[in-house]
Amino acid sequence: MCVEKLQRILLALALGISMMLAAAGSLKAAFILQVGLIIILIASGLTGFCYITNVLRTAFPSCDEEKK
């Protein structure tokens, strides 16, 4: 498993958890999780730096390295 794929899977899980919290009635927790994800994605898009990707690279190879 490479870093970029793992990051997308973790993002999908976080969005799923947020939806589950909203459906269960924990709107405050769902809102906080959504705002956190939005901040991370905007910061990543504007700067090109993603903290989560850098943390995951310590344990998993990049998809570019895996193809070589």
C-alpha positions in Angstrom: 0.0 0.0 0.0 1.4 3.4 -0.9 1.1 6.7 0.8 -1.2 8.5 -1.6 -3.7 5.6 -1.7 -3.6 5.2 2.0 -4.3 9.0 2.5 -7.4 8.8 0.2 -8.7 5.8 2.1 -8.2 7.6 5.5 -10.0 10.6 4.1 -12.9 8.5 3.0 -13.0 6.9 6.4 -13.0 10.3 8.2 -15.9 11.5 5.9 -17.8 8.3 6.6 -17.3 8.7 10.4 -18.5 12.3 10.1 -21.7 11.1 8.2 -22.2 8.4 10.8 -21.9 11.0 13.7 -24.4 13.3 11.9 -26.9 10.4 11.4 -26.5 9.4 15.0 -27.4 12.9 16.2 -23.9 14.0 17.2 -24.1 17.1 15.0 -21.5 19.0 17.0 -18.9 16.3 16.7 -19.7 15.8 13.0 -19.4 19.5 12.4 -16.0 19.7 14.2 -14.7 16.8 12.2 -15.8 18.3 8.9 -14.3 21.7 9.7 -11.0 20.0 10.6 -11.0 18.1 7.3 -11.8 21.2 5.4 -9.0 23.1 7.0 -6.5 20.3 6.3 -7.6 20.1 2.6 -7.5 23.8 2.0 -4.1 24.2 3.6 -2.8 21.2 1.6 -4.3 22.7 -1.6 -2.8 26.2 -1.1 0.6 25.2 0.1 1.2 21.8 -1.5 2.3 20.5 1.9 0.2 17.8 3.6 1.2 16.9 7.1 -0.7 13.6 6.9 1.3 12.5 3.8 4.6 13.3 5.4 3.7 11.4 8.6 2.6 8.4 6.5 5.8 8.5 4.4 7.8 7.5 7.5 6.0 4.1 7.4 4.9 3.5 3.8 6.5 4.1 0.4 5.3 6.7 -2.1 3.3 5.5 -5.0 6.1 6.7 -7.4 8.7 4.6 -5.6 6.4 1.6 -5.6 6.1 1.7 -9.4 9.8 1.7 -10.1 
